[in-house]
């Protein structure tokens, strides 16, 4: 079955690069209108140009007024909102004993609070949709933890818990709320990791390779489609067996 999202509108945060970029491209290729949200206008412009039926929205996801403006612009441009993908995320890795409050606060704000803001502010147009979908990009770190990532793991674990709670709240309005938990994916973020650490991590993955952003995007595409109309409150782990 070919996934067809023609006539539907998606908003993707962190859409300028990596996983978010591939998600935006996949939704656009399936026919959706895509509001691409990020802070880098140059990279956003490149993504929008590739999609065609898309708009770029510069937005600091940690600031409620900018989040509200991003949702409003999407609805005003396309007449509604059907799919919300909370993908924006940052890392500030450090051992817990050395972690600064600023490192903790930044990661929890961008990775968790921003998703809450978008889910809350976008709830009204999503409730009007006949095929509402909320898809949160979590991480296997939120399931199994990770050395030097207490803040990141906490944010992603919180995102998983919020996903399940929201799924119960929105079920009566037929809105599906799910999460995708990527493992070790080849992105700009992972490119900054020490090669020795990468080698060790890959050795622990049953597939013996890093995942690709497009492989995460395909899971999101499934959850955004009618194929997942009876799937809610779930966490789809896409990690090559890393966390099993």
C-alpha positions as a LaTeX table, in Angstrom:
\begin{tabular}{lrrr}
\hline
Residue & $x$ (\AA) & $y$ (\AA) & $z$ (\AA) \\
\hline
Unk1 & 0.00 & 0.00 & 0.00 \\
Unk2 & 1.37 & 3.37 & $-1.03$ \\
Unk3 & 1.15 & 6.00 & 1.70 \\
Unk4 & $-0.72$ & 9.05 & 0.43 \\
Unk5 & $-0.92$ & 12.14 & 2.63 \\
Unk6 & $-2.27$ & 14.47 & $-0.03$ \\
Unk7 & $-4.38$ & 17.24 & 1.47 \\
Unk8 & $-2.92$ & 16.84 & 4.94 \\
Unk9 & $-0.66$ & 19.32 & 6.69 \\
Unk10 & 2.32 & 18.46 & 8.86 \\
Unk11 & 4.49 & 20.58 & 11.13 \\
Unk12 & 7.98 & 19.24 & 11.80 \\
Unk13 & 10.31 & 20.81 & 14.35 \\
Unk14 & 14.06 & 20.60 & 13.92 \\
Unk15 & 13.45 & 20.18 & 10.21 \\
Unk16 & 16.60 & 21.83 & 8.91 \\
Unk17 & 18.95 & 18.86 & 9.21 \\
Unk18 & 19.42 & 15.22 & 10.18 \\
Unk19 & 16.39 & 13.19 & 11.20 \\
Unk20 & 14.01 & 16.16 & 11.06 \\
Unk21 & 15.05 & 16.97 & 7.50 \\
Unk22 & 14.43 & 13.40 & 6.36 \\
Unk23 & 11.06 & 13.34 & 8.10 \\
Unk24 & 10.00 & 16.57 & 6.37 \\
Unk25 & 11.16 & 15.23 & 3.00 \\
Unk26 & 9.34 & 11.91 & 3.50 \\
Unk27 & 6.07 & 13.59 & 4.48 \\
Unk28 & 6.36 & 15.96 & 1.54 \\
Unk29 & 7.08 & 13.10 & $-0.87$ \\
Unk30 & 3.89 & 11.42 & 0.38 \\
Unk31 & 1.92 & 14.52 & $-0.64$ \\
Unk32 & 1.60 & 16.43 & 2.62 \\
Unk33 & 1.97 & 20.17 & 3.01 \\
Unk34 & 4.91 & 20.61 & 5.36 \\
Unk35 & 5.68 & 23.46 & 7.75 \\
Unk36 & 9.40 & 23.14 & 8.40 \\
Unk37 & 10.39 & 24.65 & 11.75 \\
Unk38 & 13.95 & 25.39 & 12.89 \\
Unk39 & 16.30 & 28.27 & 13.66 \\
Unk40 & 18.62 & 28.00 & 10.63 \\
Unk41 & 16.82 & 29.84 & 7.84 \\
Unk42 & 19.38 & 28.93 & 5.18 \\
Unk43 & 19.09 & 25.19 & 5.76 \\
Unk44 & 15.31 & 25.48 & 6.10 \\
Unk45 & 15.17 & 27.16 & 2.70 \\
Unk46 & 17.03 & 24.25 & 1.14 \\
Unk47 & 14.61 & 21.71 & 2.62 \\
Unk48 & 11.55 & 23.69 & 1.54 \\
Unk49 & 12.93 & 24.01 & $-1.99$ \\
Unk50 & 13.29 & 20.23 & $-2.21$ \\
Unk51 & 9.78 & 19.55 & $-0.93$ \\
Unk52 & 7.87 & 22.13 & $-2.95$ \\
Unk53 & 4.61 & 22.24 & $-1.00$ \\
Unk54 & 6.25 & 23.56 & 2.15 \\
Unk55 & 6.96 & 26.68 & 4.16 \\
Unk56 & 9.92 & 27.60 & 6.33 \\
Unk57 & 9.26 & 28.95 & 9.81 \\
Unk58 & 12.11 & 30.28 & 11.92 \\
Unk59 & 11.29 & 29.44 & 15.50 \\
Unk60 & 13.06 & 29.05 & 18.83 \\
Unk61 & 11.06 & 26.13 & 20.20 \\
Unk62 & 11.90 & 27.10 & 23.79 \\
Unk63 & 9.91 & 30.34 & 23.51 \\
Unk64 & 6.10 & 30.00 & 23.82 \\
Unk65 & 5.28 & 33.10 & 21.69 \\
Unk66 & 7.37 & 31.76 & 18.82 \\
Unk67 & 5.79 & 28.31 & 19.14 \\
Unk68 & 2.33 & 29.88 & 19.01 \\
Unk69 & 3.31 & 31.96 & 15.99 \\
Unk70 & 4.64 & 28.87 & 14.18 \\
Unk71 & 1.40 & 26.97 & 14.71 \\
Unk72 & $-0.70$ & 29.98 & 13.68 \\
Unk73 & 1.31 & 30.49 & 10.49 \\
Unk74 & 0.89 & 26.84 & 9.57 \\
Unk75 & $-2.86$ & 26.93 & 10.08 \\
Unk76 & $-3.24$ & 30.26 & 8.28 \\
Unk77 & $-1.22$ & 29.01 & 5.31 \\
Unk78 & $-2.83$ & 25.61 & 4.87 \\
Unk79 & $-6.16$ & 25.89 & 6.65 \\
Unk80 & $-5.42$ & 23.41 & 9.40 \\
Unk81 & $-2.98$ & 20.97 & 10.95 \\
Unk82 & $-3.13$ & 17.18 & 10.86 \\
Unk83 & 0.32 & 15.94 & 11.80 \\
Unk84 & 2.67 & 17.28 & 14.47 \\
Unk85 & 6.20 & 15.88 & 14.66 \\
Unk86 & 8.21 & 17.00 & 17.68 \\
Unk87 & 11.76 & 16.31 & 16.59 \\
Unk88 & 13.80 & 19.32 & 17.76 \\
Unk89 & 16.51 & 18.30 & 20.19 \\
Unk90 & 19.93 & 19.16 & 21.59 \\
Unk91 & 22.60 & 17.51 & 23.68 \\
Unk92 & 24.84 & 18.91 & 26.40 \\
Unk93 & 26.69 & 15.77 & 27.46 \\
Unk94 & 28.53 & 15.58 & 30.75 \\
Unk95 & 28.86 & 13.23 & 33.68 \\
Unk96 & 26.11 & 13.87 & 36.22 \\
Unk97 & 28.56 & 14.91 & 38.92 \\
Unk98 & 30.01 & 17.58 & 36.59 \\
Unk99 & 26.82 & 18.65 & 34.86 \\
Unk100 & 25.94 & 22.32 & 35.14 \\
Unk101 & 22.39 & 23.45 & 35.77 \\
Unk102 & 22.48 & 25.29 & 32.47 \\
Unk103 & 23.30 & 22.04 & 30.64 \\
Unk104 & 20.41 & 20.31 & 32.37 \\
Unk105 & 17.94 & 23.15 & 31.80 \\
Unk106 & 18.81 & 23.66 & 28.13 \\
Unk107 & 18.30 & 20.00 & 27.22 \\
Unk108 & 15.08 & 19.59 & 29.22 \\
Unk109 & 13.68 & 22.81 & 27.76 \\
Unk110 & 14.39 & 22.06 & 24.11 \\
Unk111 & 13.79 & 18.31 & 24.17 \\
Unk112 & 10.81 & 18.08 & 26.50 \\
Unk113 & 9.20 & 21.41 & 27.31 \\
Unk114 & 9.11 & 22.44 & 23.65 \\
Unk115 & 7.21 & 19.27 & 22.76 \\
Unk116 & 4.73 & 20.05 & 25.53 \\
Unk117 & 4.30 & 23.59 & 24.18 \\
Unk118 & 3.67 & 22.42 & 20.62 \\
Unk119 & 1.26 & 19.69 & 21.74 \\
Unk120 & $-0.69$ & 22.16 & 23.88 \\
Unk121 & $-0.77$ & 25.03 & 21.38 \\
Unk122 & $-1.46$ & 22.79 & 18.37 \\
Unk123 & $-4.23$ & 20.87 & 20.15 \\
Unk124 & $-7.06$ & 23.03 & 18.80 \\
Unk125 & $-6.33$ & 22.56 & 15.07 \\
Unk126 & $-5.43$ & 18.91 & 15.65 \\
Unk127 & $-8.78$ & 18.33 & 17.34 \\
Unk128 & $-10.48$ & 19.66 & 14.21 \\
Unk129 & $-8.60$ & 17.19 & 12.03 \\
Unk130 & $-10.23$ & 13.89 & 11.10 \\
Unk131 & $-6.83$ & 12.20 & 11.05 \\
Unk132 & $-4.85$ & 13.89 & 13.82 \\
Unk133 & $-1.40$ & 12.53 & 14.56 \\
Unk134 & 1.24 & 13.54 & 17.11 \\
Unk135 & 4.62 & 11.86 & 16.73 \\
Unk136 & 7.36 & 12.55 & 19.24 \\
Unk137 & 10.96 & 11.68 & 18.44 \\
Unk138 & 12.37 & 10.13 & 21.60 \\
Unk139 & 15.52 & 7.97 & 21.88 \\
Unk140 & 16.64 & 4.61 & 23.17 \\
Unk141 & 18.55 & 6.71 & 25.73 \\
Unk142 & 15.15 & 7.45 & 27.26 \\
Unk143 & 14.59 & 3.72 & 27.68 \\
Unk144 & 17.98 & 2.37 & 28.73 \\
Unk145 & 19.91 & 5.49 & 29.81 \\
Unk146 & 23.34 & 6.45 & 28.53 \\
Unk147 & 26.65 & 7.32 & 30.14 \\
Unk148 & 27.17 & 11.08 & 30.28 \\
Unk149 & 23.61 & 11.81 & 29.15 \\
Unk150 & 21.53 & 12.04 & 32.31 \\
Unk151 & 19.90 & 15.21 & 31.01 \\
Unk152 & 19.27 & 13.85 & 27.51 \\
Unk153 & 18.00 & 10.50 & 28.82 \\
Unk154 & 15.70 & 12.24 & 31.28 \\
Unk155 & 14.28 & 14.46 & 28.54 \\
Unk156 & 13.61 & 11.53 & 26.22 \\
Unk157 & 12.23 & 9.33 & 28.99 \\
Unk158 & 9.93 & 12.19 & 29.93 \\
Unk159 & 8.89 & 12.54 & 26.31 \\
Unk160 & 7.93 & 8.87 & 26.21 \\
Unk161 & 5.86 & 9.21 & 29.39 \\
Unk162 & 4.18 & 12.36 & 28.07 \\
Unk163 & 3.39 & 10.56 & 24.83 \\
Unk164 & 1.55 & 7.81 & 26.68 \\
Unk165 & $-0.39$ & 10.25 & 28.86 \\
Unk166 & $-1.37$ & 12.38 & 25.86 \\
Unk167 & $-2.44$ & 9.26 & 23.96 \\
Unk168 & $-4.98$ & 8.52 & 26.69 \\
Unk169 & $-6.22$ & 12.11 & 26.72 \\
Unk170 & $-6.60$ & 12.49 & 22.96 \\
Unk171 & $-7.99$ & 9.01 & 22.18 \\
Unk172 & $-11.61$ & 10.14 & 22.57 \\
Unk173 & $-11.02$ & 12.56 & 19.69 \\
Unk174 & $-9.36$ & 9.92 & 17.51 \\
Unk175 & $-5.94$ & 11.58 & 17.64 \\
Unk176 & $-3.11$ & 9.05 & 17.66 \\
Unk177 & $-0.11$ & 9.99 & 19.80 \\
Unk178 & 3.03 & 7.89 & 19.44 \\
Unk179 & 6.79 & 8.09 & 19.75 \\
Unk180 & 9.71 & 6.86 & 17.69 \\
Unk181 & 12.88 & 6.00 & 19.61 \\
Unk182 & 15.95 & 6.07 & 17.36 \\
Unk183 & 19.14 & 4.31 & 18.29 \\
Unk184 & 22.58 & 5.36 & 17.05 \\
Unk185 & 21.81 & 7.30 & 13.85 \\
Unk186 & 24.22 & 8.85 & 11.36 \\
Unk187 & 23.63 & 12.60 & 11.81 \\
Unk188 & 25.61 & 15.82 & 12.32 \\
Unk189 & 25.22 & 15.21 & 16.05 \\
Unk190 & 26.71 & 11.70 & 15.93 \\
Unk191 & 29.50 & 12.92 & 13.64 \\
Unk192 & 30.90 & 14.87 & 16.60 \\
Unk193 & 31.30 & 11.72 & 18.70 \\
Unk194 & 34.80 & 10.32 & 19.27 \\
Unk195 & 35.49 & 7.64 & 16.58 \\
Unk196 & 36.55 & 5.18 & 19.27 \\
Unk197 & 33.21 & 5.62 & 21.02 \\
Unk198 & 31.39 & 5.17 & 17.70 \\
Unk199 & 33.28 & 1.94 & 17.02 \\
Unk200 & 32.43 & 0.61 & 20.46 \\
Unk201 & 28.76 & 1.55 & 20.10 \\
Unk202 & 28.42 & $-0.01$ & 16.65 \\
Unk203 & 30.01 & $-3.23$ & 17.92 \\
Unk204 & 27.19 & $-3.50$ & 20.47 \\
Unk205 & 24.47 & $-3.16$ & 17.81 \\
Unk206 & 23.26 & $-6.53$ & 16.41 \\
Unk207 & 23.08 & $-5.04$ & 12.90 \\
Unk208 & 26.69 & $-3.83$ & 13.28 \\
Unk209 & 26.01 & $-0.45$ & 11.70 \\
Unk210 & 24.58 & 2.95 & 12.49 \\
Unk211 & 21.06 & 3.73 & 11.37 \\
Unk212 & 20.23 & 6.27 & 8.69 \\
Unk213 & 17.88 & 9.25 & 9.15 \\
Unk214 & 15.67 & 7.93 & 6.35 \\
Unk215 & 15.03 & 4.78 & 8.40 \\
Unk216 & 13.58 & 6.90 & 11.20 \\
Unk217 & 11.57 & 8.92 & 8.69 \\
Unk218 & 9.90 & 5.75 & 7.36 \\
Unk219 & 8.67 & 4.87 & 10.86 \\
Unk220 & 7.25 & 8.39 & 11.22 \\
Unk221 & 5.61 & 8.12 & 7.81 \\
Unk222 & 3.84 & 4.94 & 8.92 \\
Unk223 & 2.57 & 6.54 & 12.13 \\
Unk224 & 1.38 & 9.61 & 10.20 \\
Unk225 & $-0.62$ & 7.51 & 7.77 \\
Unk226 & $-3.96$ & 5.71 & 7.81 \\
Unk227 & $-2.04$ & 2.46 & 8.27 \\
Unk228 & $-1.58$ & 3.47 & 11.91 \\
Unk229 & $-5.19$ & 4.53 & 12.58 \\
Unk230 & $-5.47$ & 2.11 & 15.54 \\
Unk231 & $-1.98$ & 2.65 & 16.94 \\
Unk232 & $-1.61$ & 5.02 & 19.89 \\
Unk233 & 0.49 & 5.35 & 23.03 \\
Unk234 & 3.25 & 3.25 & 21.49 \\
Unk235 & 7.02 & 3.64 & 21.21 \\
Unk236 & 8.48 & 2.29 & 17.98 \\
Unk237 & 12.15 & 1.58 & 18.59 \\
Unk238 & 14.31 & 1.89 & 15.48 \\
Unk239 & 17.79 & 0.94 & 16.64 \\
Unk240 & 19.03 & $-2.19$ & 14.85 \\
Unk241 & 18.42 & $-4.19$ & 18.02 \\
Unk242 & 20.57 & $-1.98$ & 20.24 \\
Unk243 & 18.13 & $-1.81$ & 23.18 \\
Unk244 & 16.44 & $-5.18$ & 23.00 \\
\hline
\end{tabular}
